[in-house]
Every structure is written in C-alpha cells, then in structure tokens.
Amino acid sequence: MRSDKDNLIVNLTFDFAIEIIKCSKILQQSHDYALSNQLLRAGISIGANVREAQNAESKADFIHKMKIAAKEADEVEYYLSLIQHSEDLPTIDLPITQIQSIIKIISKIISSSKSKLMLYHFQITKSSFNDMLTIFKSLNLQIIKSTC
C-alpha cells in the first residue's frame, strides 16, 4: 500500500493545488472564467499526476506520469506569469515560488529516475551477456569478435 505521508512532492503538489483553487476563485469573482478554469485544471492536475505516478506499473511508467506533471507545471507557471503581468486582472498573492520549486523537484525526480532506469537496463544487458558467454563456453562454442 502506498504511503504519501513522507513524500515531499506529493505533499507540495497537494498544498499547491489548494492555493490554485483559492486563486481560481478570486479570478472567477472578477469574471475571468476562461483563465480561471485553465489555471484550475492545470494546477490541480500536477498533484493528480504526481500521485498517479506513485502507483506506476514500471519505472518507465513512473517517468512518463512525472513528465506529464512537469508539462502541467510549466503550463501553470505560464498562466501565473500572465496573471502577474496583466493590468486587467485583480492583484492576488500568486504561488509563483511554489510552482518554481515544484518544477525543479519534478525535473530532478525525472532526471534521477532516468539515470536509475538506464543503470538497471545496463545491468540486465551486462548480466544477459555474461549468461550467454557462460552458455557458449559450456557448449564449447567460440565467440568471434566483431571489428565494428
């Protein structure tokens, strides 16, 4: 069973979603429904994808789900920047530093996971090669070295 209690990125994205809900409500009060809905959709999607990644079926699936979360986080950062620089929208306390931290953490998680996945594949390939060598030797077969 999954435990999210001590999972930093799960907790950060959940707290961030709460902040996005608050921002979205303020935008709706100013009748900016389109931007409010886009921000809300993308903002809560980050945490949903991070949480879904915790139940990934494989390391590759985990990386894929985290990449989706990263794309949503970039989209949210864009919307927050638009709101910040728009003169027609209400001045609100935007969670810009939070999204920047989330983007950095997700990026690091993806990078680290890719490295571990590559290392795992290399170990399997090396192991498989060694197994083949053992089989060939047991059958008294010779391996011809390629000049490629």
C-alpha positions in Angstrom: 0.0 0.0 0.0 1.2 3.5 -0.9 2.1 5.9 1.9 2.1 9.6 0.9 2.8 11.0 4.4 6.6 11.4 3.9 6.5 12.1 0.2 7.7 15.6 -0.4 6.5 16.1 -3.9 3.1 14.6 -3.2 2.6 16.9 -0.2 3.9 20.0 -2.1 1.6 19.5 -5.1 -1.4 18.9 -2.8 -0.7 22.1 -1.0 -0.1 23.9 -4.3 -3.5 22.7 -5.6 -5.2 24.2 -2.6 -3.5 27.6 -3.4 -4.6 27.3 -7.0 -8.2 26.7 -6.0 -8.0 29.9 -4.0 -6.5 31.9 -6.9 -9.1 30.4 -9.3 -12.0 31.6 -7.1 -10.6 35.1 -7.0 -10.3 35.1 -10.8 -13.9 33.9 -11.1 -15.0 36.8 -8.9 -13.5 39.1 -11.5 -15.4 37.2 -14.2 -12.3 35.9 -15.8 -13.7 32.4 -16.2 -11.5 31.1 -19.1 -8.2 31.8 -17.4 -9.6 30.7 -14.0 -10.7 27.4 -15.5 -7.4 26.8 -17.3 -5.4 27.6 -14.2 -7.6 25.4 -12.0 -7.5 22.4 -14.5 -3.7 22.5 -14.9 -2.9 23.4 -11.3 -4.7 20.5 -9.7 -3.6 18.2 -12.5 0.0 18.4 -11.3 -0.7 16.8 -8.0 -3.0 14.2 -9.6 -0.3 13.1 -12.0 2.3 13.0 -9.3 0.0 10.9 -7.1 -0.8 8.6 -10.0 2.9 8.2 -10.6 3.2 6.7 -7.1 1.2 3.7 -8.4 3.1 3.3 -11.7 3.4 -0.1 -13.1 7.1 0.3 -14.0 9.9 2.8 -13.8 9.2 3.9 -17.3 5.5 4.4 -16.5 6.6 6.5 -13.4 8.8 8.7 -15.6 6.0 9.2 -18.1 3.5 10.3 -15.5 6.0 12.6 -13.9 6.7 14.1 -17.3 3.0 14.8 -17.7 3.1 16.5 -14.2 6.1 18.6 -15.4 4.3 19.8 -18.5 1.3 20.8 -16.4 3.6 22.6 -14.0 5.1 24.6 -16.9 1.6 25.5 -18.1 0.7 26.7 -14.7 3.8 28.8 -14.4 2.9 30.4 -17.7 -0.7 31.2 -16.5 0.6 32.6 -13.3 3.1 34.8 -15.2 0.2 36.1 -17.4 -1.9 36.9 -14.3 1.1 38.7 -12.7 1.8 40.9 -15.7 -1.8 41.6 -16.7 -3.1 45.0 -15.7 -6.8 44.0 -16.2 -6.8 41.2 -13.6 -7.0 41.6 -9.8 -3.8 41.7 -7.8 -3.6 38.4 -5.9 -0.9 36.6 -4.0 0.3 34.1 -6.6 2.2 30.9 -5.7 5.0 31.6 -8.2 7.9 30.5 -5.9 5.9 27.3 -5.1 5.5 26.3 -8.7 9.1 27.1 -9.5 10.2 24.8 -6.6 7.8 22.1 -7.8 9.2 22.3 -11.3 12.7 21.9 -10.1 11.9 19.0 -7.8 9.9 17.2 -10.6 12.7 17.8 -13.0 15.2 16.3 -10.6 13.0 13.3 -9.9 12.7 12.6 -13.7 16.4 13.0 -14.2 17.3 10.7 -11.3 14.7 8.2 -12.4 16.0 8.1 -16.0 19.5 7.5 -14.6 18.4 4.6 -12.5 16.4 3.2 -15.4 19.4 3.3 -17.7 21.6 1.7 -15.0 19.1 -1.0 -14.5 18.9 -1.7 -18.2 22.7 -1.7 -18.4 22.9 -4.2 -15.6 20.4 -6.5 -17.2 22.2 -6.3 -20.6 25.6 -7.0 -18.9 24.1 -9.9 -17.0 22.4 -11.3 -20.1 25.7 -11.0 -22.0 27.6 -12.8 -19.2 24.9 -15.5 -19.2 25.3 -16.0 -22.9 29.1 -16.3 -22.5 28.6 -19.0 -19.9 26.2 -20.9 -22.2 28.6 -20.6 -25.2 31.5 -21.8 -23.1 29.6 -24.7 -21.7 28.7 -25.8 -25.3 32.3 -25.3 -26.4 31.3 -22.5 -28.8 33.7 -19.8 -29.7 32.8 -16.2 -29.9 34.0 -14.3 -33.0 34.9 -10.7 -32.2 33.5 -8.2 -34.5 35.7 -5.5 -36.0 32.8 -3.0 -36.0 
